[in-house]
Amino acid sequence: MKKITLIIAVFLMVTATAQTFNYGVTGNFHKGSIVGVHDVSKGAYGGGVGIFGQWSLVENDVFDSAWLYLMPQLEYSMQGEIAKAEQDKFGIQKFHHDYIAMQVYLKYFFHQGNMKRDLYLFAGPRIEYLVHEKREVDPAYDLAYYQYNGDDEVNKFGYGISFGAGLKVTQQFEAFLRYDRGFGTVYPNNDRRNTYNRLLALGINYYFNENWW
């Protein structure tokens, strides 16, 4: 709980330092998986919802000319994976991991002089804290596969990088494609491979106070 409070405090502190900033809500639909574990893993579909703040790092010399922004984002992300090792014997194995996560993006719009395009790129670090875990597996599966998976313990804290591309659709809406790649270990007792989170997401941002400045 202390780590969740710290993540929220950092988000509020970063956004509060801006003299003027835009803010809104974000949502995405994604497919994620945990690399290096659970034989015959197909990944799992999930979603994420959150809030963000944004302010420019360059001057607006003319109307809507800023092209570089800082964008912290706080979200609830439903992740995990689904595996089908010996499905006829053990059934489907489901691993549900829900996180509260924070990204701090550097957001760059393509531009020429004061003419800003609608297309942008973004990238930044990501931290995540596990708030809910649920395993739906046959106990016989664990007995047979623990020697390979080593998945009896899950790290609460993770970190990585998040990056992607987006398009300004209207004054208040953006659409984006995003990829997250973890660097932390999800299962610390697995010493066979590096187990990390990854996901590919399609989402939208909605601005409550977008004024193009």
N, C-alpha and C positions, 0 to 999 in steps of 0.2 A: 504493500500500500504506500509506503514511503517513496518508492521509486516512481509510482504513478503520480503522486503529488509533485515530485521533483520535475517530471516531464511536463506536467501542466504548468508549473511555475515558470519553467524555462520558456515555454511557448508564450505565456502572458508577458514575461519580462521583455522578450524580443520584440513582440508587437507593440508594447507600450513605449518603447524607445523611439518609435517613429513619430514625427511631428504630425504628419498626415499620412494616412494609409487607407487602402481598400481592404475589404474583408468579405468573406462569404462562406459558402458550404461546398463540399466536394463529395462525390460518390463515384465508385467504380465497381465493375464486374471483372473478376479475374480468375485465372487458373494457376494454381500454385502446387508446389511439391517440395519434398525434403530430399535433397540429393544424397546419394551414397548409402541408402538404407531401404529396407522393405522391398524385397524382390518382386518384380512384375508390377511396379508402381506406375499408375497412370495419372497421378496428380489428382487434384480435387478442385471443383469450382466453388467460388465464394464471392463475397462482396466486402466493400469497405465504405464507411461514411465518416465525414469529419468536417473540420473547420479550418480556415486559413486566413492569414493576413498577408498583405503585399504592399510594398512601397518602392519607389524608383530609386536607383543609385546614380542616375545621371539627371542633369537638368532638363526640364521641358522648355526648350528655347521657343518653340511654337506649340500650338495646340496638338496634343497627342503625339509628342515627339520622343518621349522617353522610351528607351529600348532595352534597358538593363534593370532588373528588379531583384529584390530579395523576397523570398516567399516561404515563411515557416508554415508548417501544416501539422495538425494533430488529428489522428484518425483511429477508429476502431476497425480492425481488420480480421476477417474470418478466414483462417488458413488451415493447413494440414495436408493430408493426402489420402488416397484410396489405393489399396494394393489387392492383388488377386493371386497370391502365391498358393498353388494347389487348391484352387477355388472349389473343385469338386469334393475335396476333403474338409477344408477349413472354412469355406465360404469367403465372403469379401471382408477384408480388413480395413477398418476406417479409423483414421487418426484426426481428431478435431483439435486445432490449436487457434485460440482467439487472442489477439494482441491489441494493446494500446500502443500506438507507434507515433513517432514524430520524424518528419523530414524537414530539412532546411534547404530549399532550392535556390540556386542562382538561375534566373530565367532571362533568356536572351532572345529578343525579337530580331529577325532579319530586317535590315534597313539600308537605305541609301540616303545619306544626309539626314534631313529631318523627316523623310518619308519612311514610316514604319510599316512593315508588312504584317499580314495576319498570322504568318507562320512563326513559331518560336520553338526553341529547344530549352530543356531544363535538366538540371542535375544537382545532386547534393547528398550529404550523409543521411543515414536513417538509423534510428535506434528503436527498439521494440521491447515490450515487457509482456510476458505471458499472463493473462488474467483468467483463462479458462482452458482446461484440457479434458478431453474425453476420448477413451479408447473403446472401440467396438470390435473386439477380436475373440476368436475361439481360444480358450485357455490352452488347448492342444497345440495351437499355432505357436504360442509363446514358448512352449516347451521344446518344440521342434526347431524354431528359428531364432531363439535368443542368442545362440552362439554366433550367429551372423549379424543380428541387428543391434544387440546391446542397447535396447531402447527402453529399459525400465526406469530411467531417470531423464527428465527434460530440463534443460536450462531455462530459467525464467527470463533472462536478459539476452538480447541479441543486438547485433549491429551490422551495418552493411552500407550499400550505396543504392540510390534510386535515380533513374534518369529516363528521359523520353522526349517526345515531340508533341506539340499541340497546335491547335488552330483556333483563332478568335472567330467565333461564328456570328455573334451579335455583340452589342455593347455589354451585355450582362452574362453571356454564355461562352464558355470555351469547351472544346472537346480535346481529349489527349489520349495518347498511347504511352504506356509506362512499363518499365521493367525494373524489378527490385532483385538485387543479388546480395545475399547475406554473406558475411565473413566469419560470423560466430558459429560455434558448434551447437547444434540442437540437442544431440544425445551425447553427453560427456563420457558415457561408459562404452561408447563404440570406438574402439581403437583401430578399426580396420580401414575406415575411410573418413574424410571430412564431411560431416553431415551439416548441411546449411539450407536455409530457406531460400526459395526463389519464386517469383510470380510474374506473370504477364497480364497487364490490366488495361481495360478500355474504360474511360470515365469522362465525367463532365465537372466543370467548376461553374458555380453560379455566384455572381457578385451582388451584394445588397446595395452597395454605394458606388458602383463603377461610374467614374466621371471622366475617364480617359486621361487623367493627369497623374 
